[in-house]
Amino acid sequence: MAVNATRKGPQRALFPTLLWHARGILSFCTGGRTAGCVTILRSLAIATFILLSPTSPSLAQLAQEPTQGESAQTAPGDAAAAADTAIRYRLEGIFGQIEGLSSVDVSVHYGVVTLGGEVQEAQLASRARELAGSLEGVVAVNGRIMVETSLGERLEPVYDRLEDRAAQALSYLPLLMVAFIVCIAVIVFGLYLASRSWPWSRIAPNAFIADLLRQVVRIVFFVIGGVLALDILGATALLGTLLGAAGIVGLAVGFAVRDTVENYIASILLSIRQPFRPKDLVKIDAFEGFVISLTSRATILMEVDGNHIRIPNATVFKSAITNYTVNPQRRFTFQLGVSADSDLDLALKIGLETIAGQDFILDDPEADAWIEELGDSNVVLYFVGWIDQSSTNWAKARSEAMRLVKRALESNGFSLPEPIYRLRFDDDDLKSALSGFSGTEEKPVEPAPKKVREETGIPQNTDIDPSLQRRMERERRSRGRGDLLSETAPTEFESE
């Protein structure tokens, strides 16, 4: 390496001299001196061999290495031109690999790129400018690209894309068939499983919940079939997009039908808990009547008057429910007032014996009576009796008990006084009121006594009205499969 370093200077100086002599030899040979030309060429070959020896730099290297003065003069311009050429070649290569940009013309001068030509879409021109500006060494980009306005040229890429997509679809056709077959097989299996009565009718407390479970199974297998088909096609990313869109749509729909969804969920809970059975007499909030049916949205009651009451299930679920039919033993109460100077012990005894002696009154629990309060003109007695409402009408039993106790008390000399009011007048007011009357007072005409029919002591019929039972049965049959209640399923009170 040291030898090369020491000889580099003389050999570089020798190379221009050798080139000058070579030019002279060529002119000498062209003049017709053939013998001398051969001798000179031999000497020139020996000199060239020395220059190309391993201990000396190559002739090409000496030719490429300019002198110090020449390098200082030519380096800036040559470097800029080389950089511009490299940028131009690279952009042309990039545009040639991108569809729609191969017709773009590129020129570079001192790092400033000028783009020309025509493209079919404005997006392609923007993309060409972005690519040119992203290269290292580019100072600025002049966009002179024109957008093609010819209809045929503009539609050509559309036709190309459609053709490519059609070819891609045809190549995907066997895979699509496999995915479709797998999806259909999974869905058919889910439908078959949901159509079976077992195990849904066994694990569900009623038919409504069993149908709900079957519907859930169908939806689950539909989703599984779709996921498997997308996985076969390699489009599982699309599933996330679909689920996200479905979530947004479901949220919007949920807010829009919030009351309907609330009633539906309440119907599920009510059908599971069953706080009442069909034909039970209940009081829900301020409504009282017999239960006709429980639908997926509302509870239907029928009043004693025959009117139908439709209560939303959400209201039923959140309200206090009084069920009069759960316990067949039901108590009735009433009050009677007797004169303040009456024998109260005897009055209580007579009334209690009268109530307890009726056939529709239960011995256990026993009837009872007590003094409720002392009024201004009477003493209020409170009587209590129990009946079996599965065979006795509560309202009729209470009515007969009041009638028979009143008759028994009056038969034994007790009076049931009406309210007595005391009026107070000042002397002046009384004199002015009496001043208009004459001294003679007319004798009032007493009305003829009315003939009062003696009240019977035989109790009236207190059985349950059969026509009401028939009307409830008719209403129940008209509901069909829409009823979520079961007469045999355990109620909320029995499960606890």
C-alpha positions in Angstrom: 0.0 0.0 0.0 3.0 2.3 0.7 4.4 1.7 -2.8 1.2 2.7 -4.4 1.1 5.8 -2.3 4.6 6.9 -3.3 4.0 6.2 -7.0 0.6 7.8 -7.3 2.0 11.3 -7.9 4.5 10.4 -10.7 2.1 8.1 -12.4 -0.6 10.7 -12.5 1.8 13.2 -14.0 2.9 10.6 -16.6 -0.6 9.8 -17.8 -1.3 13.2 -19.6 2.1 13.0 -21.3 1.3 9.4 -22.5 -2.0 10.6 -24.0 -0.2 13.4 -25.9 2.3 11.0 -27.4 -0.5 8.6 -28.4 -2.2 11.4 -30.4 1.1 12.0 -32.1 1.6 8.4 -33.0 -1.9 8.2 -34.5 -1.2 11.2 -36.7 2.2 9.7 -37.7 0.6 6.4 -38.7 -2.0 8.0 -40.8 0.8 9.7 -42.7 2.0 6.3 -44.2 5.0 5.5 -42.1 4.1 1.9 -41.3 7.5 0.5 -40.1 8.2 3.3 -37.6 4.6 3.1 -36.4 5.1 -0.5 -35.4 8.1 0.3 -33.3 6.4 3.1 -31.6 3.4 1.0 -30.9 5.5 -1.6 -29.2 7.0 1.0 -26.9 3.6 2.3 -26.1 2.3 -1.2 -25.2 5.3 -1.6 -22.8 4.5 1.7 -21.1 0.8 0.7 -20.8 1.7 -2.6 -19.2 3.8 -0.7 -16.6 0.9 1.6 -15.8 -1.6 -1.4 -15.4 0.7 -3.4 -13.2 -0.7 -4.4 -9.6 1.7 -2.0 -7.9 0.3 0.9 -9.8 -3.2 2.5 -10.0 -5.4 1.4 -12.8 -5.6 3.4 -16.0 -9.3 3.9 -15.5 -8.7 5.3 -12.0 -6.0 7.7 -13.3 -8.5 8.8 -16.0 -11.3 9.3 -13.5 -9.2 11.2 -10.9 -9.1 14.8 -12.0 -6.5 17.1 -10.9 -7.0 19.4 -8.0 -7.8 22.4 -10.1 -10.2 20.5 -12.4 -12.1 19.0 -9.3 -12.6 22.4 -7.8 -14.1 23.7 -11.1 -16.4 20.7 -12.1 -17.6 19.1 -8.7 -20.6 21.4 -7.8 -22.3 21.2 -11.2 -21.7 17.5 -11.7 -23.0 16.6 -8.2 -26.2 18.6 -8.7 -26.8 17.0 -12.1 -26.2 13.5 -10.7 -28.6 14.2 -7.8 -31.3 15.5 -10.2 -30.8 12.5 -12.4 -31.1 10.1 -9.5 -34.4 11.7 -8.3 -35.8 11.6 -11.8 -35.0 8.0 -12.3 -36.4 7.0 -8.9 -39.7 8.9 -9.5 -40.1 7.4 -12.9 -39.6 3.9 -11.4 -42.1 4.6 -8.6 -44.7 6.0 -11.0 -44.3 3.1 -13.3 -45.3 0.7 -10.5 -48.4 2.6 -9.6 -51.5 2.1 -11.8 -52.6 5.4 -13.4 -49.2 7.2 -12.9 -47.1 5.7 -15.6 -48.0 8.5 -18.0 -46.7 11.2 -15.7 -43.6 13.1 -17.0 -40.8 14.0 -14.5 -38.1 16.6 -14.9 -35.8 17.7 -12.1 -33.5 20.8 -12.0 -31.5 21.6 -8.8 -34.0 19.6 -6.6 -37.1 21.2 -8.1 -39.4 18.5 -9.5 -41.8 19.3 -12.3 -44.6 16.9 -13.0 -46.5 16.9 -16.3 -48.6 14.7 -18.4 -52.3 13.6 -17.9 -54.0 11.3 -15.4 -57.5 10.0 -15.3 -58.5 11.2 -11.8 -57.7 14.2 -9.6 -56.7 11.8 -6.8 -53.9 10.4 -8.9 -52.4 13.9 -9.5 -52.5 14.6 -5.7 -50.9 11.3 -5.0 -48.1 11.9 -7.5 -47.3 15.3 -5.9 -47.3 13.6 -2.4 -44.9 10.9 -3.6 -42.6 13.5 -5.3 -42.5 15.6 -2.2 -41.7 12.7 0.1 -38.4 11.9 -1.6 -35.1 13.0 0.0 -33.4 15.9 -1.9 -36.6 17.3 -3.3 -36.8 21.1 -2.7 -40.2 21.8 -4.3 -42.8 20.2 -6.5 -44.4 21.9 -9.5 -47.6 20.1 -10.4 -48.5 20.6 -14.0 -50.5 17.4 -14.3 -53.7 17.6 -16.3 -56.8 15.6 -15.5 -58.2 13.7 -18.4 -61.7 15.0 -19.4 -62.5 12.5 -22.1 -65.5 10.4 -21.1 -64.0 7.2 -22.6 -60.7 7.8 -20.8 -62.4 8.5 -17.5 -64.6 5.4 -17.7 -61.7 3.2 -18.6 -60.4 2.7 -15.1 -63.9 2.0 -13.9 -64.2 -0.8 -16.4 -60.9 -2.1 -15.4 -61.8 -2.2 -11.7 -65.1 -3.9 -12.5 -63.4 -6.4 -14.6 -60.8 -7.1 -11.9 -63.5 -7.4 -9.2 -65.5 -9.8 -11.4 -62.5 -11.9 -11.9 -61.7 -11.9 -8.2 -65.3 -12.9 -7.5 -65.1 -15.8 -9.9 -61.9 -17.0 -8.2 -63.6 -16.7 -4.8 -66.7 -18.6 -6.0 -65.7 -22.1 -4.8 -64.7 -20.6 -1.4 -68.0 -18.7 -1.2 -69.9 -22.0 -1.9 -68.0 -23.7 0.9 -68.7 -20.8 3.3 -72.3 -20.8 2.3 -72.8 -24.5 2.9 -71.1 -24.3 6.3 -73.3 -21.4 7.3 -76.5 -23.1 6.2 -75.6 -26.4 7.9 -75.0 -24.6 11.3 -78.2 -22.6 10.9 -80.3 -25.7 10.1 -78.8 -27.5 13.1 -79.8 -24.6 15.3 -83.3 -24.5 14.0 -83.7 -28.3 14.5 -82.4 -28.0 18.0 -84.7 -25.1 18.8 -87.7 -26.9 17.4 -87.3 -29.8 19.9 -89.6 -29.7 23.0 -86.9 -31.2 25.1 -85.0 -29.8 27.0 -86.6 -26.4 26.8 -90.0 -27.4 28.1 -88.2 -29.2 31.0 -85.9 -26.4 32.1 -88.3 -23.5 31.5 -90.9 -22.7 34.1 -93.6 -22.0 31.5 -94.2 -22.0 27.7 -93.3 -18.4 27.3 -89.8 -18.8 28.7 -89.3 -22.0 26.7 -90.2 -20.1 23.5 -87.8 -17.3 24.5 -85.0 -19.9 25.0 -85.7 -21.4 21.6 -85.4 -17.9 20.0 -82.1 -17.3 21.8 -80.8 -20.6 20.5 -81.8 -19.7 16.9 -80.0 -16.3 17.1 -76.9 -17.9 18.6 -76.6 -20.4 15.8 -77.3 -17.7 13.2 -74.3 -15.7 14.6 -72.1 -18.8 14.8 -72.9 -19.7 11.1 -72.1 -16.1 10.0 -68.8 -16.1 12.0 -67.7 -19.4 10.5 -68.5 -18.2 7.0 -66.5 -15.0 7.4 -63.6 -16.9 8.9 -63.5 -19.2 5.9 -63.5 -16.2 3.6 -60.8 -14.5 5.6 -63.1 -11.5 6.4 -63.3 -11.7 10.1 -62.4 -8.0 10.3 -65.8 -7.3 8.7 -67.4 -9.0 11.7 -66.1 -6.4 14.1 -67.5 -3.6 11.8 -70.9 -5.3 11.6 -71.0 -5.9 15.4 -70.0 -2.3 16.0 -72.7 -1.0 13.7 -75.3 -3.4 15.2 -74.3 -2.1 18.7 -74.9 1.5 17.7 -78.2 0.6 16.0 -79.3 -1.5 19.0 -78.5 1.4 21.4 -80.6 3.8 19.3 -83.5 1.4 19.0 -83.3 0.6 22.7 -83.7 4.3 23.6 -86.6 4.6 21.1 -88.6 1.6 22.4 -87.4 1.8 26.0 -90.9 1.4 27.4 -91.6 -1.7 25.2 -88.4 -3.3 26.2 -89.1 -2.6 29.9 -92.5 -4.1 29.7 -91.1 -7.2 27.9 -88.5 -7.8 30.6 -91.1 -7.3 33.3 -93.3 -9.9 31.6 -90.5 -12.4 31.7 -90.0 -11.8 35.4 -93.7 -11.9 36.2 -94.1 -15.1 34.2 -91.3 -16.7 36.3 -92.4 -15.4 39.7 -96.2 -15.6 39.1 -97.5 -13.3 41.8 -101.0 -14.3 40.8 -102.8 -17.0 38.9 -105.6 -16.7 36.3 -109.0 -15.7 37.8 -107.4 -14.4 41.0 -109.0 -11.4 42.6 -106.1 -8.8 42.9 -105.6 -5.2 43.6 -102.7 -3.6 41.6 -102.0 0.0 42.4 -105.5 1.6 42.4 -107.1 -1.1 40.1 -109.0 -4.1 41.4 -110.4 -7.0 39.4 -110.0 -10.6 38.4 -106.9 -11.6 36.5 -107.7 -12.6 32.9 -104.3 -13.0 31.3 -100.6 -11.8 31.3 -99.3 -10.9 27.8 -95.8 -9.9 26.8 -96.7 -6.2 27.3 -99.6 -5.9 29.8 -101.7 -7.6 32.5 -105.4 -7.8 31.7 -107.9 -7.5 34.6 -111.7 -7.7 34.6 -113.7 -5.7 37.1 -116.8 -7.0 38.8 -118.7 -4.6 36.5 -117.3 -6.4 33.5 -114.9 -3.7 32.4 -111.4 -4.7 31.2 -108.3 -3.0 32.6 -105.0 -3.1 30.8 -102.0 -2.4 33.0 -98.4 -2.2 31.6 -96.3 -5.0 33.0 -93.6 -2.5 34.1 -96.3 -0.8 36.3 -97.4 -4.2 37.6 -93.9 -5.2 38.5 -93.1 -2.0 40.4 -96.5 -1.7 42.1 -97.8 -3.2 45.4 -100.0 -6.2 44.6 -102.8 -7.3 46.9 -104.0 -10.9 46.1 -107.2 -11.7 47.8 -107.4 -15.2 46.4 -104.1 -16.6 47.7 -105.6 -17.1 51.1 -109.2 -18.5 50.8 -110.1 -17.2 54.3 -111.0 -13.5 54.1 -112.3 -11.2 56.8 -115.1 -8.7 56.5 -115.8 -5.8 58.9 -118.6 -3.3 59.5 -119.8 -0.8 62.1 -123.1 -0.2 63.8 -124.0 2.6 66.2 -126.4 2.2 69.2 -127.8 4.7 71.6 -125.4 5.9 74.3 -127.7 4.7 77.1 -127.9 1.1 75.7 -126.5 -2.0 77.4 -123.4 -2.3 75.4 -122.3 -5.7 76.7 -125.7 -7.2 75.6 -125.5 -5.4 72.2 -122.1 -6.9 71.6 -123.2 -10.3 72.6 -126.3 -10.3 70.5 -124.5 -9.1 67.4 -121.6 -11.6 67.9 -124.0 -14.5 68.3 -125.9 -13.5 65.2 -122.8 -13.4 63.1 -121.4 -16.7 64.4 -124.7 -18.5 63.9 -124.6 -18.1 60.1 -123.6 -21.0 58.0 -121.3 -19.0 55.7 -119.3 -17.7 58.7 -116.2 -19.8 59.6 -115.6 -21.1 63.1 -111.9 -20.8 62.8 -110.9 -18.0 62.8 -113.8 -17.0 65.1 -116.0 -13.9 64.7 -115.4 -11.0 67.0 -116.8 -7.7 68.1 -115.7 -4.6 70.1 -116.5 -1.0 70.8 -114.8 1.1 68.2 -115.5 4.7 69.5 -117.9 6.9 71.5 -119.6 9.3 69.2 -121.5 12.5 69.9 -124.9 10.8 69.9 -124.2 7.1 69.8 -121.6 4.4 70.5 -120.0 2.7 67.5 -119.7 -1.1 67.6 -117.2 -2.9 65.4 -118.0 -6.5 64.1 -115.7 -8.9 62.4 -116.4 -12.2 60.5 -114.4 -14.7 58.4 -115.6 -16.5 55.3 -114.2 -19.0 52.7 -114.2 -16.9 49.6 -113.7 -19.9 47.4 -117.3 -20.8 48.0 -118.8 -17.6 49.4 -119.2 -14.2 47.9 -117.4 -11.7 50.1 -119.7 -8.7 49.4 -122.9 -10.8 49.8 -121.7 -12.3 53.1 -120.8 -8.8 54.5 -124.2 -7.4 53.4 -126.2 -10.3 55.0 -124.2 -10.0 58.3 -125.0 -6.3 58.6 -128.6 -6.9 57.9 -129.0 -9.7 60.4 -127.1 -7.9 63.2 -129.2 -4.8 62.7 -132.4 -6.8 62.8 -131.3 -8.7 65.9 -130.4 -5.5 67.8 -133.7 -3.8 66.9 -135.6 -6.9 67.8 -134.1 -6.8 71.3 -135.0 -3.1 71.9 -131.8 -1.4 70.8 -132.2 1.8 68.9 -129.9 2.9 66.2 -130.1 6.7 66.6 -129.5 9.1 63.8 -127.1 11.9 64.3 -128.4 14.7 66.7 -127.4 18.3 66.0 -127.7 21.1 68.6 -128.4 24.6 67.4 -127.6 27.7 69.5 -129.3 31.1 68.9 -128.8 34.5 70.5 -131.8 36.2 72.1 -132.0 39.0 69.6 -131.8 36.6 66.7 -134.4 34.3 68.2 -136.9 37.3 68.8 -136.4 38.5 65.2 -137.0 35.0 63.9 -140.2 34.6 65.9 -141.6 38.1 65.2 -143.0 37.1 61.9 -145.2 34.3 63.4 -148.8 35.0 64.6 -150.0 34.1 68.0 -152.1 31.3 66.8 -150.3 28.1 66.2 -151.7 25.6 63.7 -151.8 22.0 64.8 -149.6 19.9 62.5 -151.2 17.1 60.6 -149.7 13.8 61.6 -149.1 11.5 58.6 -150.7 8.1 58.6 -148.5 5.4 60.0 -146.8 3.3 57.3 -147.2 -0.4 57.3 -143.7 -1.9 57.7 -143.2 -5.4 56.5 -141.3 -7.5 59.1 -137.8 -8.3 58.0 -137.0 -12.0 57.7 -134.2 -13.5 59.8 -133.3 -16.1 57.2 -130.0 -15.3 55.5 -130.0 -14.8 51.8 -127.9 -16.7 49.2 -124.2 -15.8 49.6 -122.7 -18.2 47.0 -120.3 -17.0 44.3 -122.1 -15.7 41.2 -121.8 -18.5 38.6 -122.3 -16.0 35.7 -119.1 -14.2 36.7 -117.2 -17.4 36.6 -118.5 -18.3 33.2 -117.6 -14.8 31.9 -114.0 -15.2 33.2 -113.7 -18.6 31.5 -114.9 -17.2 28.2 -112.3 -14.4 28.4 -109.6 -16.9 29.3 -110.4 -19.1 26.3 -110.4 -16.1 23.9 -106.8 -15.2 24.8 -105.4 -18.5 23.4 -101.6 -18.9 23.5 -100.9 -15.3 24.3 -101.3 -15.9 28.0 -98.1 -16.3 30.0 -99.8 -17.5 33.2 -100.4 -21.1 34.2 -103.0 -22.3 36.6 -100.8 -25.2 37.7 -97.4 -23.5 38.0 -96.3 -22.5 41.5 -96.8 -18.9 42.5 -94.4 -16.6 44.1 -96.0 -17.2 47.5 -95.7 -21.0 47.2 -92.1 -20.9 46.0 -91.1 -18.9 49.1 
